[in-house]
Amino acid sequence: MERFSPLSPDEAASGLRARFGAGRRLSADEAAARLRARFGDSVLDVVEQHGHIVVTVTRERYHDLCRFLRDEPEFGCDFADLTSGVDWGQERGFEVVTHLFSTTNHHNIRVKVMLPHDDAVVATVSDLWATCDWHERETAEMFGVRFQGHPQPVKLLLSEPFEGHPLRKDFALMTREAKPWPGAVEGEEDEDE
């Protein structure tokens, strides 16, 4: 009796691509070669992490690279899963991360762009993927990153009178400012004893 052997994800994706005439999944090296040929030194790094191609690009070429990833058939990134941010502190600044997926080629590409803490501005990609509209609004609200050219840069989660950006490292926790820490500080002795 023949034993059934399940396909690996790569074998299954390869079979689907062959069956439906879809494109080919690119390796990180292939993606790096194509992106560097097109964008040169604006592509700062290309690596593979957890099966995803991760591209770091300058902010000046962020929008162009994202458009290329969407329009170029070898990449075919027709779905934007998320756009978010990371605050690395005053020294390193912010990192805006946009996660893309190709429903044709079945590869994930994460695009990263570094922004200085005192000039956190990058072009919107909401004109390329409608889903980025809300993701960019949330990132702007939570981190204070401004997406230049965004069609509706208004708050999404917090009330209008709210001040500050809660996911920034320099955001003061209001509960600690409004109320002092209860009890004695560790190591202090009570003088009445």
ABEGO torsion letter per residue (X at the ends): XBBBBBBBAAAAAAAAAAAAGBBBBBBAAAAAAAAAAAAEAABABBBBBGGBBBBBBBAAAAAAAAAAAAABAAAGBABBABBBBBBAEAAAEBBBBBBBBBAAAGBBBBBBBBBBAABBBBBBAAAABAAAAAAAAAAAAAAGBBBBGBABBBBAABBAABBEBAABAABBBAAAAABBBBEBBBGBBBAAX
